Amino acid sequence: MVAEQKGPEPAPSPDRPSPNTTAPESEARATVWSPLAPGYRWGRLDLLWRALAAVGAGLAQLFALPPYGLWWLGPISAALLLLAVGGTRMRRAAWLGALSGATLMVPLLKWQDFIGVDVWLAISAAETVYFLPMAMGLALVARLPCWPVWTAALWVAQEAVRARWPLGGFPWGKLAFAQPDTPFVGYAALGSSPLVTFAVALTGAMLVWTLLRAVAARGRARVILPAVGLAASAAIVLGGLVAPAIGRPAPQETVTVGMVQGNVPNVGEMSILGERMEVLQNHADGVHDLADAVRAGEYPEPDMVLLPENASDIDPFRDPVAEQTINDAAADIGVPLLWGMSRFNDDGSRYVQSVVWDPETGPGEHYDKRYLVPFGEYIPYRDFFTRFVSRLEHVSSDAVPGTEPGALDMAGTTLAVGICFDVAFDQPVRDSVAEGGQIIVIPTNNANYNFTGQSNQQLAITQLRAVEHGRPAVVVSTSGISAVVEPDGRVVYESPEAAPDIHVAELTAMEGPTVATRLGPAPEALIAALGLGAVIAAVVASRRTQARPEFGPPS
C-alpha cells in the first residue's frame, strides 16, 4: 500500500494534475514525483529555498573545480540545480538557471579581468546565458520517467553548445573538468569529456532520486529504494575505475623529455620589443642551463626538449638575431627543440606555432594553434568592437587559426601537440592522437594568469586528456604551471609559478587509440540528442495533459 505524502498545498496551475484526478493516479504521482512535478512548492518560502539551491549549485561547481579541487561537489552541484528548478514554471526556472550560472562563471573567470573588468563580466554573462535553457529543460524532463538520465543528458547538451558557439565556443568550467584524477575521469577513455560530465550529472540526479524515495516511501520500500539508489550511484562512480582498461593503448619505448620554463618579465606587459627579446633569451638560457645540468650529471640526456607557447614572440624566420639565439641553444643541447613562436605573414597576420628545431638542419615540422582566444589573440569584428573598446587596438595583429592536426615527429617519437587554449576542446588533441601522437604535449603561455587559478584549471583539463587518450602528457609553460601527467591522470611533476624552471622526465610512448579516440564526437552527439529529445517529449506530454478535459478519465 502507498501512503499519501503530506506537504503544502500547491496553488492551482494548468501544468498540474487536476484536483479531480482519480485518487490512485493523484496519490501515485504525489508519492513518486511530487517534488519535481509541475506546481510543487517548498512551503511558504518556496522562492527563497529555490534561489538558495541555485546559488548552492553554482558554488558547488565552482569549488569542485581547481584551484579548490573539491571534486565530490560536482554531483552535488547537479543535484542542487535539479532541486532548484524541478516543479517550477519555465520563467522561474530560467532565472534560477541564470542565478546558478552567474554564481559559477563570474568568480571562475575572474582571471579574464586583466583585459578589463568589462570584458570579464561580459564573458561571464555570455557563459551564464547557456544555463537558462538548460534549467528550463531540467524542469521539463524532471516530469518524465527515467528523469535522472535525461537531466544528465541535458548537461552534456548545454556544454556541447557552449563549446562551439559563438566565436568557436568557450568550454571552460565543464563538470568534467573538475574530475582530473578521480574515479569519474575514467569515463573519458570511453567517451571524452562529455561522458565524464554525463556520469557526474547522472550521479547527482541519482542522489536526488534516492532522497525523494527515502522521504516518500513507506515500510520496507523506504529502505530498499534508497539502497537501490545509493548502489546505482556507487556503481556509476566505480565504473569510471574500470573504463580506462577497455581498449587500453600499448606501451612502446621510453622517451626522455626535457622541459624549459623560462619565465617572463613584467607579467601582462609583453608588448615591448625589449621584453620580447628578454623572453626569448630567458628560454634560450633555460636550454643552456639544462645542457649544463646534463653535462654535470644532474639530469639524464634528453631525446628532445620542449619549450612553451610564445617562447619567442619575435619571428626567427624574419629576425636573424632570434634565429641565431635558437640555433645556439639547439647546438648546445644537441637534440631537437620544440619551440613556441609567432610566425608573421606579409599582411601583418600571424600564426601561433610550435616548431621542431633540429640542431643540425634547423626548423622543420610545425603545428599552428587551431583554437584562438577571442579578444586576446585576435579581435573578431575588429572594426565594430574597437569602436567601443579602444584598448582592444593593443592586439595589433590578428592570429590565424591552423587547420591541421598537431602530430609532430621528434627524435623518432610522434608528439600530439595542442597549444594552450586548444586543450579545452575535445577535437585538437583527439585529432593529433588519431594521427599517431604517442605523447601529448601542451605548450602554453599563462603569464597573464599566474596565481589566478587559471593555470590549475588548464592543468586539470590536460589530466583529463591524458586519461582520455591513454597517454602521458606534458604541459610546458612560459611562467608555470609546467607539469608531467601520467596516463591515469596523476601529476608526477609540477613547476612553481612565476619562476624559471628546468626538468627532465622519462615517459612511456603509447601506441593505439582508446575507445574515446576511435568514437570521436559520437558519444557527445548521442547523449545531447537524448537530452534534447527528452525536452521535446516533455513539451508534448505537457500539452496533452493541458488538453485533457477537466472531468472524466484522461483521453
C-alpha positions as CSV (number, residue, x, y, z in Angstrom):
1,M,0.0,0.0,0.0
2,V,1.3,3.5,-0.8
3,A,0.8,6.1,1.9
4,E,-0.2,9.6,1.0
5,Q,2.6,12.2,1.2
6,K,1.9,15.2,3.4
7,G,3.0,18.5,2.1
8,P,2.0,22.1,1.4
9,E,-1.0,22.5,-0.9
10,P,0.2,24.0,-4.3
11,A,-1.7,26.8,-5.9
12,P,-3.8,26.0,-8.9
13,S,-1.8,25.6,-12.1
14,P,-2.7,24.4,-15.6
15,D,0.5,22.4,-15.6
16,R,-0.5,20.4,-12.5
17,P,-2.9,17.4,-12.5
18,S,-6.4,18.5,-11.8
19,P,-7.7,18.1,-8.2
20,N,-10.4,15.9,-9.8
21,T,-7.9,13.4,-11.0
22,T,-8.8,9.9,-9.7
23,A,-7.4,9.2,-6.3
24,P,-5.0,6.3,-7.2
25,E,-3.4,8.4,-10.0
26,S,-3.1,11.5,-7.9
27,E,-1.7,9.5,-5.0
28,A,0.9,7.7,-7.1
29,R,2.1,11.0,-8.7
30,A,2.4,12.7,-5.4
31,T,4.3,9.9,-3.8
32,V,6.8,9.4,-6.6
33,W,7.2,12.7,-8.4
34,S,5.7,15.5,-6.4
35,P,8.9,17.5,-5.5
36,L,9.7,17.7,-9.2
37,A,6.2,17.8,-10.7
38,P,4.6,21.0,-12.0
39,G,3.4,23.4,-9.4
40,Y,5.2,21.8,-6.4
41,R,6.1,24.3,-3.7
42,W,8.7,24.0,-1.0
43,G,6.5,25.7,1.6
44,R,5.8,29.4,2.1
45,L,9.5,30.3,1.4
46,D,9.5,28.3,-1.9
47,L,11.2,31.1,-3.9
48,L,13.9,31.6,-1.2
49,W,14.7,27.9,-0.9
50,R,14.9,27.6,-4.7
51,A,17.2,30.6,-5.0
52,L,19.5,29.2,-2.3
53,A,19.6,25.9,-4.0
54,A,20.5,27.6,-7.3
55,V,23.3,29.6,-5.7
56,G,24.5,26.5,-3.9
57,A,24.6,24.7,-7.3
58,G,26.8,27.4,-8.8
59,L,29.1,27.5,-5.7
60,A,29.4,23.7,-5.6
61,Q,30.5,23.5,-9.2
62,L,33.0,26.4,-8.6
63,F,34.6,24.7,-5.6
64,A,34.7,21.4,-7.4
65,L,37.0,22.9,-10.0
66,P,40.6,23.8,-9.5
67,P,42.2,25.5,-7.7
68,Y,39.9,24.4,-4.9
69,G,39.5,20.8,-6.2
70,L,36.6,19.6,-4.0
71,W,35.6,17.2,-6.8
72,W,32.9,15.5,-4.9
73,L,30.9,18.7,-5.0
74,G,30.4,18.1,-8.8
75,P,27.5,15.7,-8.4
76,I,26.0,17.8,-5.6
77,S,26.0,20.8,-7.9
78,A,23.9,18.9,-10.5
79,A,21.6,17.7,-7.7
80,L,21.1,21.2,-6.3
81,L,20.2,22.7,-9.6
82,L,17.7,20.0,-10.3
83,L,16.0,20.6,-7.0
84,A,16.1,24.3,-7.6
85,V,14.2,24.2,-10.9
86,G,12.2,21.0,-10.5
87,G,8.4,21.6,-10.3
88,T,8.6,25.3,-11.2
89,R,7.4,27.2,-14.2
90,M,9.7,27.9,-17.2
91,R,10.2,31.6,-16.5
92,R,11.2,30.9,-12.9
93,A,13.4,28.0,-14.0
94,A,15.2,30.3,-16.5
95,W,16.2,33.0,-13.9
96,L,17.1,30.3,-11.4
97,G,19.4,28.9,-14.0
98,A,20.8,32.3,-14.6
99,L,21.4,32.7,-10.9
100,S,23.3,29.4,-10.7
101,G,25.3,30.1,-13.9
102,A,26.4,33.6,-12.7
103,T,27.4,32.3,-9.3
104,L,29.7,29.9,-11.1
105,M,31.0,31.9,-14.0
106,V,31.7,35.3,-12.5
107,P,34.3,34.1,-9.9
108,L,35.5,31.3,-12.2
109,L,36.5,33.7,-15.0
110,K,38.0,36.4,-12.7
111,W,41.3,35.8,-14.4
112,Q,39.9,37.5,-17.5
113,D,39.9,40.8,-15.8
114,F,43.5,41.5,-16.9
115,I,41.9,42.5,-20.2
116,G,39.4,44.7,-18.3
117,V,36.5,44.3,-15.8
118,D,34.0,44.9,-18.6
119,V,35.4,42.1,-20.7
120,W,35.5,39.7,-17.7
121,L,31.9,40.5,-16.9
122,A,30.7,40.3,-20.5
123,I,32.3,36.9,-21.0
124,S,30.8,35.7,-17.7
125,A,27.4,37.0,-18.7
126,A,27.7,35.2,-22.1
127,E,28.6,31.9,-20.4
128,T,25.7,32.3,-17.9
129,V,23.2,32.5,-20.7
130,Y,23.6,28.8,-21.5
131,F,22.3,27.9,-18.1
132,L,18.9,29.4,-18.8
133,P,17.7,27.0,-21.5
134,M,19.3,24.1,-19.6
135,A,17.4,24.9,-16.4
136,M,14.2,25.2,-18.3
137,G,14.9,21.8,-19.9
138,L,15.7,20.3,-16.5
139,A,12.3,21.5,-15.2
140,L,10.6,19.9,-18.1
141,V,12.3,16.5,-18.3
142,A,12.0,16.0,-14.5
143,R,8.3,15.2,-15.2
144,L,9.3,12.2,-17.3
145,P,10.0,8.6,-16.3
146,C,13.8,7.9,-16.1
147,W,14.4,11.6,-15.4
148,P,17.9,11.1,-14.0
149,V,19.1,10.0,-17.4
150,W,17.5,12.9,-19.2
151,T,18.7,15.5,-16.8
152,A,22.3,14.3,-17.1
153,A,22.0,14.3,-20.9
154,L,20.9,18.0,-20.8
155,W,24.2,18.9,-19.0
156,V,26.0,17.4,-21.9
157,A,23.9,19.2,-24.5
158,Q,24.5,22.6,-22.7
159,E,28.3,22.0,-22.6
160,A,28.3,20.9,-26.3
161,V,26.7,24.1,-27.5
162,R,28.8,26.2,-25.2
163,A,32.0,24.6,-26.6
164,R,31.0,25.6,-30.1
165,W,29.2,28.9,-30.3
166,P,29.7,31.8,-30.6
167,L,33.2,32.5,-31.9
168,G,34.2,28.9,-31.7
169,G,33.0,28.4,-28.2
170,F,34.3,28.6,-24.6
171,P,34.0,25.3,-22.7
172,W,35.7,26.4,-19.5
173,G,34.1,25.2,-16.3
174,K,32.7,21.9,-17.6
175,L,31.5,19.4,-15.0
176,A,34.1,17.0,-16.4
177,F,37.0,19.5,-15.8
178,A,36.5,19.2,-12.0
179,Q,37.4,15.5,-12.2
180,P,41.1,15.3,-13.3
181,D,42.2,12.4,-11.1
182,T,39.0,11.0,-9.7
183,P,37.1,7.8,-10.4
184,F,34.8,9.8,-12.8
185,V,37.7,10.7,-15.1
186,G,38.0,7.1,-16.3
187,Y,34.9,7.6,-18.4
188,A,37.0,10.0,-20.6
189,A,38.7,6.9,-22.0
190,L,35.3,5.8,-23.4
191,G,33.5,9.0,-24.4
192,S,35.8,12.0,-23.8
193,S,34.8,14.9,-21.5
194,P,31.0,14.6,-22.4
195,L,30.8,11.1,-20.9
196,V,32.5,12.3,-17.8
197,T,30.0,15.2,-17.5
198,F,27.2,12.7,-18.0
199,A,28.4,10.4,-15.3
200,V,28.8,13.3,-12.8
201,A,25.4,14.7,-13.5
202,L,23.8,11.3,-13.5
203,T,25.3,10.6,-10.1
204,G,23.8,13.9,-8.8
205,A,20.4,13.1,-10.3
206,M,20.5,9.7,-8.7
207,L,21.2,11.3,-5.3
208,V,18.0,13.3,-5.8
209,W,16.1,10.2,-6.8
210,T,17.4,8.4,-3.7
211,L,16.4,11.3,-1.4
212,L,12.9,11.6,-2.8
213,R,12.2,7.9,-2.3
214,A,13.7,8.0,1.2
215,V,11.1,10.7,2.0
216,A,8.2,9.3,0.1
217,A,8.3,5.6,0.5
218,R,6.8,3.7,3.5
219,G,7.5,0.4,5.1
220,R,10.1,-1.9,3.6
221,A,10.3,0.3,0.4
222,R,11.7,3.1,2.5
223,V,14.9,1.0,3.0
224,I,15.0,-0.9,-0.3
225,L,14.5,2.0,-2.7
226,P,17.2,4.4,-1.2
227,A,19.5,1.4,-1.0
228,V,19.0,0.8,-4.7
229,G,19.6,4.5,-5.5
230,L,22.8,4.6,-3.5
231,A,24.0,1.3,-5.1
232,A,23.4,2.8,-8.5
233,S,25.3,5.9,-7.6
234,A,28.2,3.9,-6.3
235,A,28.2,1.8,-9.5
236,I,28.4,4.9,-11.6
237,V,31.4,6.1,-9.7
238,L,33.2,2.8,-9.6
239,G,32.5,2.2,-13.3
240,G,35.0,5.0,-14.0
241,L,37.8,3.0,-12.4
242,V,37.2,0.1,-14.9
243,A,36.6,2.2,-18.0
244,P,40.3,3.0,-18.9
245,A,41.1,-0.7,-19.1
246,I,38.8,-1.1,-22.1
247,G,40.9,-0.8,-25.2
248,R,44.0,0.5,-23.3
249,P,46.8,1.6,-25.7
250,A,50.0,-0.5,-25.8
251,P,53.2,0.9,-24.2
252,Q,56.2,1.4,-26.5
253,E,59.7,2.8,-25.9
254,T,60.7,5.1,-23.1
255,V,61.4,8.7,-24.2
256,T,63.4,11.1,-22.1
257,V,61.9,14.6,-22.4
258,G,63.5,17.9,-21.3
259,M,61.3,20.9,-20.3
260,V,62.2,24.5,-20.1
261,Q,60.1,27.2,-18.3
262,G,62.0,30.5,-19.0
263,N,59.7,32.9,-17.1
264,V,58.8,36.4,-18.3
265,P,59.4,39.9,-17.0
266,N,56.6,42.2,-16.0
267,V,53.7,39.8,-16.3
268,G,50.9,41.1,-18.6
269,E,53.2,43.7,-20.3
270,M,54.9,41.7,-23.1
271,S,54.3,44.1,-25.9
272,I,57.6,46.0,-25.9
273,L,60.3,44.7,-28.2
274,G,62.9,44.7,-25.4
275,E,60.7,42.5,-23.2
276,R,60.0,40.1,-26.1
277,M,63.7,39.7,-26.6
278,E,64.2,39.1,-22.9
279,V,61.5,36.4,-23.0
280,L,63.3,34.7,-25.9
281,Q,66.7,35.0,-24.1
282,N,65.2,33.6,-20.9
283,H,64.1,30.4,-22.7
284,A,67.4,30.1,-24.6
285,D,69.2,30.5,-21.3
286,G,67.0,27.8,-19.9
287,V,68.1,25.4,-22.7
288,H,71.7,26.3,-21.9
289,D,71.2,25.7,-18.2
290,L,69.6,22.3,-19.0
291,A,72.6,21.4,-21.2
292,D,75.0,22.4,-18.4
293,A,73.0,20.3,-15.9
294,V,73.0,17.3,-18.2
295,R,76.8,17.6,-18.7
296,A,77.2,17.8,-14.9
297,G,75.2,14.6,-14.5
298,E,72.2,16.2,-12.7
299,Y,69.8,15.0,-15.4
300,P,69.9,12.2,-17.9
301,E,70.5,13.3,-21.5
302,P,67.1,14.1,-23.1
303,D,65.9,12.9,-26.5
304,M,64.2,16.2,-27.1
305,V,63.5,19.5,-25.3
306,L,60.1,21.1,-25.1
307,L,59.5,24.9,-24.8
308,P,56.3,26.8,-24.3
309,E,54.0,28.8,-26.5
310,N,55.4,32.3,-27.1
311,A,58.9,31.3,-26.1
312,S,59.7,33.6,-28.9
313,D,57.3,36.4,-29.8
314,I,59.9,37.5,-32.3
315,D,59.7,35.7,-35.6
316,P,63.1,33.9,-36.1
317,F,62.2,33.5,-39.8
318,R,62.3,37.2,-40.1
319,D,64.8,38.2,-37.4
320,P,68.4,36.9,-37.7
321,V,69.2,37.6,-34.1
322,A,66.3,35.5,-32.9
323,E,67.2,32.8,-35.4
324,Q,70.8,32.7,-34.1
325,T,69.7,32.6,-30.5
326,I,67.6,29.5,-31.1
327,N,70.3,27.9,-33.2
328,D,72.8,28.4,-30.4
329,A,70.5,26.8,-27.9
330,A,69.8,23.8,-30.1
331,A,73.5,23.3,-30.8
332,D,74.3,23.4,-27.1
333,I,71.8,20.8,-26.0
334,G,72.4,18.7,-29.2
335,V,68.8,17.4,-29.5
336,P,65.7,18.7,-31.3
337,L,63.8,21.5,-29.7
338,L,60.0,22.2,-29.9
339,W,60.0,26.0,-29.8
340,G,56.8,28.0,-29.5
341,M,56.8,31.2,-31.6
342,S,54.8,33.8,-33.5
343,R,55.2,33.5,-37.3
344,F,54.2,36.7,-39.1
345,N,52.7,36.9,-42.6
346,D,53.2,39.7,-45.1
347,D,49.8,41.1,-44.4
348,G,50.5,41.5,-40.7
349,S,48.6,38.5,-39.5
350,R,50.4,35.7,-37.7
351,Y,50.3,32.1,-36.7
352,V,50.8,30.8,-33.2
353,Q,53.2,27.9,-33.8
354,S,55.3,25.2,-32.2
355,V,58.2,24.4,-34.5
356,V,60.5,21.4,-34.4
357,W,64.1,22.9,-34.5
358,D,66.9,20.5,-35.2
359,P,70.4,21.3,-34.0
360,E,71.8,20.4,-37.5
361,T,69.0,21.1,-40.0
362,G,67.2,23.9,-38.2
363,P,63.4,24.4,-38.4
364,G,61.2,21.6,-39.7
365,E,57.7,20.4,-38.9
366,H,55.3,22.8,-37.2
367,Y,51.9,22.9,-35.7
368,D,49.6,26.0,-35.9
369,K,47.3,26.6,-33.0
370,R,43.7,25.8,-34.0
371,Y,41.6,27.4,-31.3
372,L,42.5,31.0,-30.7
373,V,41.4,33.2,-27.8
374,P,38.9,35.9,-29.0
375,F,39.9,39.4,-27.9
376,G,43.3,38.0,-26.8
377,E,44.9,36.6,-29.9
378,Y,42.5,38.1,-32.4
379,I,39.7,40.7,-32.4
380,P,36.5,39.4,-34.0
381,Y,34.6,42.0,-36.0
382,R,37.6,44.3,-35.2
383,D,36.1,47.5,-36.8
384,F,32.9,47.1,-34.7
385,F,34.4,46.3,-31.3
386,T,37.4,48.7,-31.3
387,R,34.9,51.5,-31.9
388,F,33.6,50.9,-28.4
389,V,36.6,49.4,-26.6
390,S,39.7,51.3,-27.8
391,R,42.2,49.3,-25.7
392,L,41.4,46.3,-28.0
393,E,43.6,48.0,-30.5
394,H,46.6,46.9,-28.4
395,V,46.1,43.5,-30.0
396,S,47.8,44.9,-33.1
397,S,47.9,41.7,-35.2
398,D,45.2,39.0,-35.6
399,A,46.3,35.4,-35.3
400,V,45.1,33.0,-37.9
401,P,43.9,29.5,-36.8
402,G,45.5,26.4,-38.1
403,T,43.7,23.6,-39.7
404,E,45.9,20.5,-39.4
405,P,46.4,18.1,-36.5
406,G,49.5,18.6,-34.4
407,A,51.2,15.2,-34.9
408,L,54.9,16.1,-35.0
409,D,57.8,13.7,-35.3
410,M,60.7,14.4,-32.9
411,A,63.6,12.0,-32.4
412,G,61.6,9.1,-33.6
413,T,58.5,9.8,-31.4
414,T,55.3,11.4,-32.6
415,L,54.0,14.1,-30.3
416,A,50.3,15.0,-30.1
417,V,50.6,18.8,-29.8
418,G,47.8,21.2,-28.8
419,I,48.7,24.7,-27.9
420,C,47.2,26.3,-24.7
421,F,43.5,27.0,-25.4
422,D,43.4,24.0,-27.8
423,V,43.4,21.7,-24.8
424,A,40.0,22.9,-23.6
425,F,38.3,21.4,-26.7
426,D,37.9,17.8,-27.5
427,Q,38.9,17.8,-31.1
428,P,42.5,19.2,-31.4
429,V,44.2,16.6,-29.1
430,R,42.0,13.8,-30.4
431,D,42.9,14.6,-34.0
432,S,46.6,14.7,-33.1
433,V,46.5,11.3,-31.3
434,A,44.4,9.8,-34.1
435,E,47.3,10.9,-36.5
436,G,49.7,8.8,-34.5
437,G,50.6,11.0,-31.5
438,Q,52.2,8.9,-28.7
439,I,52.8,11.6,-26.1
440,I,50.5,14.6,-25.5
441,V,52.3,18.0,-25.4
442,I,50.6,21.2,-24.4
443,P,52.8,24.3,-24.8
444,T,51.2,27.2,-23.1
445,N,51.6,30.9,-22.1
446,N,49.9,31.6,-18.8
447,A,52.0,34.7,-17.9
448,N,48.9,36.9,-17.5
449,Y,47.2,34.4,-15.3
450,N,49.7,33.4,-12.6
451,F,48.2,32.8,-9.2
452,T,44.6,33.3,-10.5
453,G,43.7,29.6,-10.7
454,Q,43.6,29.5,-14.5
455,S,46.9,27.6,-14.7
456,N,45.5,25.0,-12.3
457,Q,42.3,24.7,-14.3
458,Q,44.3,24.2,-17.6
459,L,46.4,21.5,-15.9
460,A,43.2,19.7,-14.8
461,I,42.0,19.6,-18.4
462,T,45.3,18.2,-19.5
463,Q,45.0,15.5,-16.9
464,L,41.6,14.6,-18.4
465,R,43.2,14.5,-21.9
466,A,45.8,12.1,-20.7
467,V,43.2,9.6,-19.4
468,E,41.0,10.2,-22.5
469,H,43.7,9.1,-24.9
470,G,45.7,6.8,-22.6
471,R,48.9,8.7,-23.0
472,P,51.3,10.7,-20.8
473,A,51.0,14.4,-21.1
474,V,53.5,17.3,-20.7
475,V,52.5,20.9,-20.1
476,V,55.3,23.3,-20.7
477,S,54.6,26.9,-19.8
478,T,56.4,30.3,-20.0
479,S,55.9,31.0,-16.3
480,G,54.0,28.0,-14.9
481,I,52.4,25.7,-14.3
482,S,54.6,23.2,-16.3
483,A,53.8,19.6,-15.4
484,V,54.2,15.9,-16.2
485,V,51.0,13.8,-16.2
486,E,50.7,10.0,-16.2
487,P,48.1,8.3,-18.5
488,D,45.9,7.7,-15.4
489,G,45.7,11.5,-14.8
490,R,48.2,11.7,-11.9
491,V,50.5,14.7,-11.8
492,V,54.1,13.4,-11.1
493,Y,55.9,16.7,-11.6
494,E,54.7,20.3,-11.2
495,S,56.8,23.5,-11.5
496,P,56.4,26.7,-9.4
497,E,54.6,29.7,-10.9
498,A,56.4,32.9,-12.0
499,A,59.8,31.3,-11.7
500,P,62.3,29.8,-14.2
501,D,62.4,26.0,-14.2
502,I,64.0,23.1,-16.0
503,H,63.2,19.4,-15.7
504,V,63.7,16.1,-17.4
505,A,61.1,13.3,-17.4
506,E,61.1,9.8,-18.6
507,L,57.8,9.0,-20.4
508,T,56.5,5.9,-22.0
509,A,55.2,6.5,-25.5
510,M,51.9,4.8,-26.2
511,E,50.6,3.2,-29.4
512,G,47.0,2.7,-30.5
513,P,43.7,4.7,-29.8
514,T,41.4,4.4,-26.9
515,V,37.7,3.9,-27.3
516,A,37.2,7.6,-27.0
517,T,39.8,8.4,-29.7
518,R,38.0,6.0,-32.0
519,L,34.5,7.2,-31.4
520,G,35.3,10.9,-31.6
521,P,32.3,13.2,-31.1
522,A,29.7,10.4,-31.4
523,P,29.1,9.9,-27.7
524,E,28.5,13.6,-27.2
525,A,26.2,13.8,-30.2
526,L,24.2,10.8,-29.0
527,I,23.9,11.9,-25.3
528,A,23.0,15.5,-26.3
529,A,20.3,14.2,-28.7
530,L,18.8,12.1,-25.9
531,G,18.6,15.2,-23.7
532,L,17.0,17.4,-26.4
533,G,14.7,14.6,-27.4
534,A,13.5,14.3,-23.8
535,V,12.7,18.0,-23.7
536,I,10.6,17.6,-26.8
537,A,8.8,14.6,-25.3
538,A,8.2,16.6,-22.1
539,V,6.7,19.5,-24.0
540,V,4.4,17.2,-26.0
541,A,3.3,15.4,-22.8
542,S,2.6,18.7,-21.0
543,R,0.4,19.9,-23.9
544,R,-1.5,16.7,-23.9
545,T,-2.1,17.0,-20.2
546,Q,-3.3,20.6,-20.5
547,A,-5.7,19.5,-23.3
548,R,-7.4,16.8,-21.3
549,P,-11.0,17.6,-20.1
550,E,-11.3,18.7,-16.5
551,F,-13.6,15.9,-15.6
552,G,-13.6,12.2,-16.5
553,P,-10.7,9.9,-17.3
554,P,-7.7,11.0,-19.3
555,S,-8.1,10.8,-23.1
